[in-house]
Amino acid sequence: MNIHPPKKRILAIDDEVNFLWFYRFVLRNFYAIQGVQNNALAFNLLRKRHFSLIISDVKRPGGDGLELLQHVLDHPEVFPRKILFCSGWMYKSVGDVRRVLRRPHDLLVGMMSKPFKAQQLRRNIIKMLNGVSPCDV
């Protein structure tokens, strides 16, 4: 009999393999983490499994984070309602995300600037999973 509750599932999407490795390494003891490099793979996984949170880079080939955000907004019955964007281009990305979020929505969206420390990532994930955005988007 398992006395531990199941780990919450997180999907990480980043074209940089080093960041996917970092997410897995830092989060593996706390969450069930899966990583993919593009939106096509992400959409496929999101249709098959429930995830509590998406972590996504904003700027990447193979469909960027804004395309992902638009898809999540268009399909509320399928996709998680919590997205944490992590970007090295934060100064430009915040405006792009705000433009997509102009329409009414029920998403909790947070943003972190790359690079960041493992403790900061874990702290922001806890906030997101508890319904608090780690920053104002």
Secondary structure as the mmCIF struct_conf table of DSSP 4:
data_model
#
loop_
_struct_conf.conf_type_id
_struct_conf.id
_struct_conf.beg_label_comp_id
_struct_conf.beg_label_asym_id
_struct_conf.beg_label_seq_id
_struct_conf.end_label_comp_id
_struct_conf.end_label_asym_id
_struct_conf.end_label_seq_id
BEND BEND1 HIS A 4 HIS A 4
HELX_LH_PP_P HELX_LH_PP_P1 PRO A 5 LYS A 8
STRN STRN1 ARG A 9 ILE A 13
BEND BEND2 ASP A 15 ASP A 15
HELX_RH_AL_P HELX_RH_AL_P1 VAL A 17 LEU A 27
TURN_TY1_P TURN_TY1_P1 ARG A 28 PHE A 30
BEND BEND3 TYR A 31 TYR A 31
STRN STRN2 ALA A 32 VAL A 36
BEND BEND4 GLN A 37 ASN A 38
HELX_RH_AL_P HELX_RH_AL_P2 ASN A 39 LYS A 48
BEND BEND5 ARG A 49 ARG A 49
BEND BEND6 SER A 52 SER A 52
STRN STRN3 LEU A 53 ASP A 57
BEND BEND7 VAL A 58 LYS A 59
BEND BEND8 PRO A 61 GLY A 63
HELX_RH_AL_P HELX_RH_AL_P3 GLY A 65 ASP A 74
TURN_TY1_P TURN_TY1_P2 PRO A 76 VAL A 78
BEND BEND9 PHE A 79 PHE A 79
BEND BEND10 ARG A 81 ARG A 81
STRN STRN4 LYS A 82 SER A 87
BEND BEND11 GLY A 88 GLY A 88
HELX_RH_AL_P HELX_RH_AL_P4 MET A 90 VAL A 100
TURN_TY1_P TURN_TY1_P3 LEU A 101 ARG A 102
BEND BEND12 ARG A 103 ARG A 103
STRN STRN5 LEU A 108 SER A 113
BEND BEND13 LYS A 114 PRO A 115
HELX_RH_AL_P HELX_RH_AL_P5 ALA A 118 LEU A 129
TURN_TY1_P TURN_TY1_P4 ASN A 130 GLY A 131
BEND BEND14 PRO A 134 CYS A 135
#
